[in-house]
Amino acid sequence: MAIEIRMPRLGWTMEEGAFGEWLKAEGDTIQPGDLLYTVESDKATQEVESLDAGILRIDPAGPQSGDMVTVGTLLAYIAQPDEAVTFAQPDRSAGIPLAAAPSAPSSSAPTPSPVAVAETDATTAPAISPRARRVATELGVAWQTLTGSGRTGRIVERDVRAAALAQQAEAVPAIRATPVAARMAQDAGIDLARLAAEAPGQRIGRAEVEAAIAAQQQASAPPQPLPPTVAAQRLPITRVRHLIAQRMSESTQTTASVTLTTEADATELVALRNQLKATFAPRHEPVPTYNDLLLKLTATALTEHPLLRAVWGEGEITIAPGIHIGLAVDMDEGLLVPV
């Protein structure tokens, strides 16, 4: 029996999400754990993996990259090799842009549908997946000039990375060195390509190679011996430091201490600070720091998720009514935490 592949719900409040791209093609053999497609919600981009094995059958009238799709919408099936599947006609009243359904087979040569013509028309920009667009921005690739290899000619991540590698290959300067410099570099293990990149267009001579050899020898020089071990310095505990230690110990008993390490795209955060800097700096007013902005973001998160303010008590869990954030500040007197 064919297994349905539907638009997932990535969060409790998610009602719809942007379809990213198919990571597998129509007719591919799928194994459990294979990544099928990507979905973008208002909070994250997630790769959806398969829980079953079979042959991928994608809805020909399904969503394209960037289309908003309601949670639960049927996207594809994972079927057995000889199993036939059918898809419902696209609902034009749902407000979800879908590709045109395929035309009925005929004995004559197939003619391109209006959708295919629109996608390949030279006067319009090529379609590109959201992931590929981000990678193109990071690598400085002009994706508008690329030819996509994805479904319906869409530009995908591998197209962008291939173009970036081609740009790097073109940017490598030609190596021009004298015969003596070339022999010296070979004997000393000096990379002439690195020297050529540091002085593009110039011919590498003996002096440049000798300078590189000297720098290499200096970098590989043995480290200075460590000083002899001395007795540890002992400092008295001040009242401030004693109070800090007491409060930190109490906090570990009343809160769930969790360290989360993750990555986030801070492009918009950097852009916001640059905008604030351009506004306040000319007026000689304090410019909000990244710490200020992160405190604001943290306060917003604590407001939207009250359980993060929970405190363990005697027989009950208390959720604080207010938002109070402490920022640790290192001072000579000790670690202070203004709230």
N, C-alpha and C positions, 0 to 999 in steps of 0.2 A: 504494500500500500504506500502511495506517495506521501512524503512528509511535507507539510506546508512550511514555507519560510515567510514570516510576517514581520512587519515593522515593529521593533521592540520598544519597550518603555524603559528609558535610561534613568528616569527619576520619578519620584512620586507625583510630581506636578506636571510631568511631560505629557502633552496631548498630541503633539506632532513634532517632527524633526526634519532636518534637511538631509535628503539622500546624498551620500558622497559619491561613491563609485563601486562598481563590481570589481572584486579582486580575483574572481574566477569567471570564466567565459561559459556561454551556453554549450552544453554537451560535455563539460569537463567531468572527470571522475573525481568524486569528493570522498574524503576520509574524515572520520571524527577528529576535530581539532583544526581542520583547514580553515583559514580565514576566507569568508565569503564576500563581505562588502563592508563599507564604512557608513556610519550614521553620525550626523552632527546635531546636537541639541543646543540649548542656550547655555550649557555649562561645560560640555565636553565633546570631543570627537572620539568615537569608539569603533574598533574593528570587531565585527560580529563573526564568531566562529561556528562551525557546523558541529552538531551533536550526533549526526548520523552519517552513514555511508550510502553512496548511490551516484546517480547521474544528475547534474544540475540542469534544471529546465527553467529558464528565466522568462517571465511574462514579456512578450514582445511589445506590449503596450504599457509596460511598467514605467516607473519614474526615471528621469534622467538626472544627471548631476546637478545639484542645487535645488531640485524640486522639493517643496514641502509636502510631506506625506503624513497622514494621520496614523497614530499608533494602531496596530492590528491590521493594516492594509496588507493584502497578499502580494508578495513580491516574486516568489518562485516556488518550485517544488524540488525535492530530492527524491527521484524516482528510481525504480529498477531499470535495467538496460532496455527491456522490451515493453515497459509500461507506458501507456499513453496518458497524457494529462491534458486538461482543458482549462482555459482561463475565461473569466467572465468578461463581457464587453466593458470597456472603460466608462466610468460614470462621469460624463461631461459636466454634471451639475455640482460636482464635489469641489470644484475650484482648484484641483490639483493638476498642473500641466503634465500631460502624458503624451508619449510619442504615438504617432498614428499606427493603427493596427495594420498588420501585413496584408497585402492584397492576396486574393485567391490565386492558386497556381494555375498556369495556363501553358499551352504548348508553345506559345511564342516567347521570345526573349523578354525577361522582366524589365519593366520600366521603373525608374527611380520614383519613390513616393515624394509628395511635396515636402515632407519633413526632411528627407535626405537632401533634397536640393537646397533647402534653406540652410542646412548645417554646413554644406560644402561650398556655399556661394562665396566667391572671392571677395565680395564687398563687405562681408561681416567678419568679425573676429572669431577665431576658432573656439570651440567649446573646451573648457579645461576643468578638471576636478578641483575641489577646494584644497585638497592636500597638495596637488601639483602647483597650484597658485602660490601657496605659502612657501613651498620649497623654492620656486622661481624667485620670489622676493628675497629669500635668504641668500641665494647663490648669485643674485644679480643677472638672471637670465631673462631676456626679452621673449616671453612665451608666445607673443602674438605672431612671431615669425616661424614657429615650430609646426611640424606636421605630426598629428597625434597618431598613436598606435592602439588606442583603446577602442572600445565598442563605439560604432558610428563615427570613428575618426576623432574621438575626444582625446585631448592631451592628458596624459597621466604622469605620475611621478617619474617613472623610468625615462620618459622622453626628456623631462627637464634635467635630470641628472646626466643623461648622455650629452645634452647640449652644453652643460657646465664643464664636463670633461673635455669636450672639443674646444671650448674657450680657453681652458687652462693649457691645452696642448699648443694652441696658437700663440698664447702669451709667453711661452718659454723662449727666451732670447737665444739667438745663435751664438755658439761658443767660438770666439776668435782669440787664439792664443799663439804665442811664439813657440817654436819647437822646444827651446830650452825650458820655457815655463811649463809646457805640457809634460815633459819628462820629469821635471821636479815635482809637479803635482802628483803624477802617478807614483813616484817613489815614496812620497810623504803621505799618500792617501788623502789628498785634498780634492774636494769636489769642485771641478771647474765650472759646472753648471751654476753652483751657488755664487761663485765669484762673478760669473757673467750676469747673473740677475742683479747683483749689487751695483754693477757698473754697466748697464745696457749700452750697447753700441761701441764700447771701448775694447781695444785689444789687450788681452791679459799678458803681462810681461813678467820678467823675473822678480821685479820688486813686489808686485801684487802677491805672487805665490810665497815669497819669503815672509811677507807680513802675515799671510794666512798660517804659515807654519809656526811662526812665533806665537800667534794667538792660540793655536792648537796646543802648543807645548805649555803655555801658561795655564790653559784650562785644565790640562792633565797633570799639573804639578801636584805632588802629594800634599795633603792637608797638614796644617800646622798641628803639632802635638797638643793634646789637651793639657790644661794646667793641672797640677797635683790636686788631689781631693782635699777639700778643706771642711771644717766642721760646719754643720748647718746653722744658719742664723735663726735664733728664736726670738719671737716678738710677743709682747704681752697682748692679751685679748682685751680690746677696748669694749666699752659698754655697747657702742654701735654695732660692732662686729658680733658680739654675743647675741644681741637682739636679732640681727639678720639671720644668724644660724638657727635661732629658736623658731623664727617665723617660717623659714624654709622647711624645717623639720615638721612643723605643724601642717604645712600645706600638703606635704606628701601623704599625710594621714587622712586628709579630708577631701582630696581631689584625686581623680584618676590621671596620673602623670603619663602622658603619651607623647612620644617624639615622632613626628611625621616628616619624612623627607620626600619631596616631590619636585616636579618642575612645572613652571607656568610660563606662558607667553606674556612678557612684560612690555610688549611693544606699545600698547595703549597707555600703560602707566608712565613710561618714559615720555611719551608724547604729551601727556597731561602735565607732567612736571615742567617740561620745556615751555609749555603754554603759560603756566603760572609764573615761571621765571621771567618770561618776556613781559608779563604784565606787571609784576611787583618790583623787579630789579631797577627799572628806570626811575621808579618813585622812591628808591632807597628804602623799601619796606622789606621785612623778613620774607624770604622765599620758603615755602613749605618743603621740608626734606622728604626723602623717601620713607624715613621712619614715620613722619607725620601721616603720609598717605597710607602706609601699611597699618597704622593704628586706626585710621578711618575705615579701611576695608575690614579689619578685624572686628571693630564695633558693629559694622553693618552685618557681618556674618553672625555675631552673637545675638543681634536683634532678630534675625530671621530664623535662627535655630536656638530656641530657649534652652533645650536640654544641654547645650554646651555650658550653660551657667549653673548646672546642677552641682550641689554640694552634699556630700554624705554626712548624715547626722545620726543621732540616737533613734533608731527605729523608723526613720523617714528620710526622704530625699528632698532637699529644699532647693527651689529654683529662685535665684536672686532676681528681684524685680528690676534692678538697674544694671547698667553697663559700667563696670569699673575696670580699667586696664592699667596695669603697672608696667612701666618701661624701665628696665634696669639701667642705671647710670653708674659707671665706675668712677669713684672719686678717691682722693688720698685717704679720707676718713673711712672708706669702705664702700661696699656696693649698696647704693641707695635706689629705692624703687618708688619714684613719685607716681601718684595715681591721678 
